[in-house]
Amino acid sequence: MQYLQQFLLFCNFGTDYVALLKVSGILTAALVFSVVIIGSIMNGIQTCQMHLLARFLGQRFALTFCNRITFVGTIVHECSHAFFMIITGAKITEFSVWDSGGDSLGHVSYYNRGPLILRAFQDSLSACAPVIVGLAIEFVIWHFIMHGNLPIWADILLWYAFISIIDHMSMSSADLGNYFKGIWAVAIVLFIAIFCLCFIATA
């Protein structure tokens, strides 16, 4: 709440209802598009990594590294999709974290259930789940790396997990399509929640 008060003072919009609406709109847009930016950047990094590894070490190694060696990131990626599908009420029809055919990643398939606004949440939140869950896990891992005073083998495992999760913290074009298909519902709820917090902070 203290940071919110400081942000309101920094914006210098005032504390009337119009000002709170402006700030709520800005923060909602920032949150909505920050997820897209992070997911797109991670997707770009993953693509560049594939190209570089394929160029210098061969296509087979590139596929093995990105899809197999960093399998922890794949597990987190697919499980985060599935988790958000479950908590929003979607029906999972297929779930895999290690596809046996070829050098492909895992996948999750689902179909929507419930009223329109709930289906919108299912599409949008499940699409951006790897970014949200990935950031949360990375924050915890980074804390233990920096302040855990752990033995060297534990630090190595944590760094491996950290790199693997970053490697799969991406949003594909299909994810982006689903995200924007349902983001209107998430944005409305975010806007109302932020407005209420701003109102409480300035009361």
VMD Tcl script that draws the C-alpha trace (Angstrom):
set ca {
  {0.00 0.00 0.00}
  {2.92 2.36 0.74}
  {4.31 1.87 -2.80}
  {0.89 2.59 -4.24}
  {0.69 5.85 -2.31}
  {4.16 6.82 -3.56}
  {3.14 6.00 -7.13}
  {0.03 8.18 -6.84}
  {2.15 11.05 -5.50}
  {4.69 10.54 -8.29}
  {2.01 10.68 -11.01}
  {0.70 13.91 -9.49}
  {-2.78 13.26 -10.89}
  {-4.50 14.15 -7.64}
  {-6.77 11.94 -5.56}
  {-10.22 12.57 -7.02}
  {-12.18 9.87 -8.84}
  {-10.98 10.93 -12.29}
  {-7.35 10.75 -11.15}
  {-7.87 7.31 -9.62}
  {-9.48 6.12 -12.86}
  {-6.47 7.36 -14.84}
  {-3.96 5.68 -12.54}
  {-5.98 2.45 -12.52}
  {-6.03 2.45 -16.32}
  {-2.29 3.04 -16.55}
  {-1.45 0.28 -14.06}
  {-3.88 -2.16 -15.70}
  {-2.38 -1.54 -19.15}
  {1.15 -1.86 -17.72}
  {0.37 -5.23 -16.13}
  {-1.45 -6.55 -19.20}
  {1.30 -5.63 -21.65}
  {4.25 -6.42 -19.38}
  {3.26 -10.09 -19.51}
  {3.21 -9.95 -23.32}
  {6.57 -8.17 -23.45}
  {8.26 -10.65 -21.09}
  {6.76 -13.68 -22.84}
  {7.74 -12.34 -26.28}
  {11.29 -11.53 -25.16}
  {11.68 -15.02 -23.70}
  {10.35 -16.51 -26.93}
  {12.88 -14.46 -28.91}
  {15.73 -15.57 -26.64}
  {14.67 -19.19 -27.02}
  {14.57 -18.86 -30.82}
  {18.00 -17.15 -30.96}
  {19.44 -19.81 -28.69}
  {18.14 -22.55 -31.00}
  {19.65 -20.87 -34.07}
  {23.03 -20.30 -32.40}
  {23.29 -23.83 -31.04}
  {22.23 -25.30 -34.36}
  {24.79 -23.19 -36.23}
  {27.77 -24.04 -34.04}
  {26.91 -27.44 -32.59}
  {24.36 -28.86 -35.00}
  {20.57 -29.10 -35.20}
  {20.44 -32.36 -33.23}
  {22.30 -30.87 -30.26}
  {20.17 -27.70 -30.38}
  {16.97 -29.73 -30.21}
  {18.34 -31.98 -27.49}
  {19.48 -29.04 -25.36}
  {16.33 -26.95 -25.71}
  {13.84 -29.82 -25.48}
  {15.56 -32.44 -23.34}
  {18.48 -31.17 -21.28}
  {16.40 -28.27 -19.94}
  {13.41 -30.57 -19.30}
  {12.82 -28.98 -15.86}
  {11.76 -25.81 -17.65}
  {9.42 -27.83 -19.87}
  {7.81 -29.42 -16.82}
  {7.28 -26.03 -15.18}
  {5.95 -24.59 -18.46}
  {3.37 -27.32 -19.10}
  {2.37 -27.71 -15.44}
  {1.77 -23.97 -15.15}
  {-0.52 -24.11 -18.20}
  {-2.40 -27.03 -16.64}
  {-2.60 -25.43 -13.18}
  {-4.24 -22.26 -14.47}
  {-6.60 -24.29 -16.66}
  {-7.72 -26.33 -13.65}
  {-8.23 -23.40 -11.26}
  {-10.23 -21.47 -13.87}
  {-12.47 -24.46 -14.64}
  {-11.25 -25.57 -18.07}
  {-11.29 -29.27 -18.97}
  {-7.86 -30.72 -19.79}
  {-8.05 -33.26 -22.61}
  {-4.33 -33.96 -23.13}
  {-1.31 -33.41 -20.92}
  {2.32 -34.27 -21.62}
  {5.65 -32.92 -20.34}
  {7.78 -35.20 -22.51}
  {6.42 -36.03 -25.95}
  {7.84 -39.35 -27.11}
  {7.63 -38.62 -30.84}
  {10.68 -36.82 -32.21}
  {12.26 -33.84 -30.50}
  {9.13 -31.93 -29.55}
  {8.23 -30.39 -26.23}
  {5.31 -31.35 -24.04}
  {1.84 -29.99 -24.61}
  {-1.49 -29.35 -22.91}
  {-4.85 -29.35 -24.68}
  {-8.13 -28.21 -23.16}
  {-11.61 -26.98 -23.90}
  {-13.47 -24.13 -22.27}
  {-16.32 -24.56 -19.82}
  {-18.68 -22.19 -18.05}
  {-19.99 -18.68 -18.79}
  {-18.32 -16.27 -21.22}
  {-16.26 -14.37 -18.64}
  {-14.94 -17.60 -17.11}
  {-13.98 -18.94 -20.55}
  {-12.12 -15.68 -21.18}
  {-10.16 -16.19 -17.94}
  {-9.36 -19.76 -18.98}
  {-7.91 -18.63 -22.32}
  {-5.98 -15.62 -21.04}
  {-4.57 -16.92 -17.76}
  {-3.62 -20.35 -19.08}
  {-1.80 -18.67 -21.99}
  {0.37 -16.44 -19.79}
  {0.79 -19.00 -16.99}
  {4.42 -19.92 -17.83}
  {5.43 -16.25 -17.49}
  {3.61 -15.70 -14.17}
  {4.63 -19.01 -12.58}
  {8.12 -18.79 -14.06}
  {8.74 -15.33 -12.62}
  {7.50 -16.44 -9.18}
  {9.72 -19.53 -9.13}
  {12.73 -17.64 -10.48}
  {12.35 -15.05 -7.72}
  {12.45 -17.80 -5.08}
  {15.39 -19.59 -6.72}
  {17.33 -16.32 -7.05}
  {16.75 -15.59 -3.37}
  {18.22 -18.97 -2.38}
  {21.15 -18.56 -4.77}
  {22.00 -15.13 -3.37}
  {21.18 -15.64 0.32}
  {20.88 -19.38 0.93}
  {24.51 -20.10 1.87}
  {24.04 -23.53 0.32}
  {26.69 -26.12 -0.60}
  {28.16 -25.92 -4.09}
  {26.14 -28.89 -5.43}
  {22.91 -27.19 -4.35}
  {23.94 -23.94 -6.05}
  {24.70 -25.87 -9.26}
  {21.25 -27.50 -9.19}
  {19.59 -24.14 -8.51}
  {21.44 -22.50 -11.41}
  {20.44 -25.38 -13.66}
  {16.78 -24.96 -12.64}
  {17.04 -21.18 -13.03}
  {18.41 -21.40 -16.59}
  {16.00 -24.19 -17.57}
  {12.93 -22.26 -16.42}
  {14.07 -19.07 -18.17}
  {14.58 -21.13 -21.31}
  {10.89 -22.09 -21.33}
  {9.27 -18.97 -19.89}
  {7.93 -18.01 -23.29}
  {4.63 -17.30 -24.99}
  {4.13 -18.81 -28.44}
  {2.02 -17.17 -31.14}
  {-0.83 -19.51 -30.12}
  {-0.43 -18.43 -26.48}
  {-0.52 -14.76 -27.49}
  {-3.68 -15.37 -29.51}
  {-5.43 -16.99 -26.53}
  {-4.11 -14.31 -24.18}
  {-5.61 -11.46 -26.18}
  {-8.80 -13.41 -26.82}
  {-9.62 -13.43 -23.13}
  {-7.66 -10.51 -21.72}
  {-10.72 -8.21 -21.70}
  {-12.14 -10.10 -18.71}
  {-8.86 -10.11 -16.80}
  {-8.35 -6.40 -17.54}
  {-11.79 -5.51 -16.17}
  {-11.16 -7.37 -12.91}
  {-7.64 -5.92 -12.63}
  {-8.93 -2.40 -13.24}
  {-11.61 -2.71 -10.54}
  {-9.15 -4.22 -8.05}
  {-6.51 -1.54 -8.68}
  {-9.11 1.24 -8.45}
  {-10.32 -0.11 -5.08}
  {-6.72 -0.30 -3.81}
  {-6.04 3.25 -4.99}
  {-9.21 4.46 -3.30}
  {-8.22 2.76 -0.02}
  {-4.68 4.16 -0.27}
  {-5.94 7.73 -0.64}
  {-8.84 7.53 1.81}
}
mol new
graphics top color blue
foreach p $ca { graphics top sphere $p radius 0.5 }
foreach p [lrange $ca 0 end-1] q [lrange $ca 1 end] { graphics top cylinder $p $q radius 0.2 }
display resetview
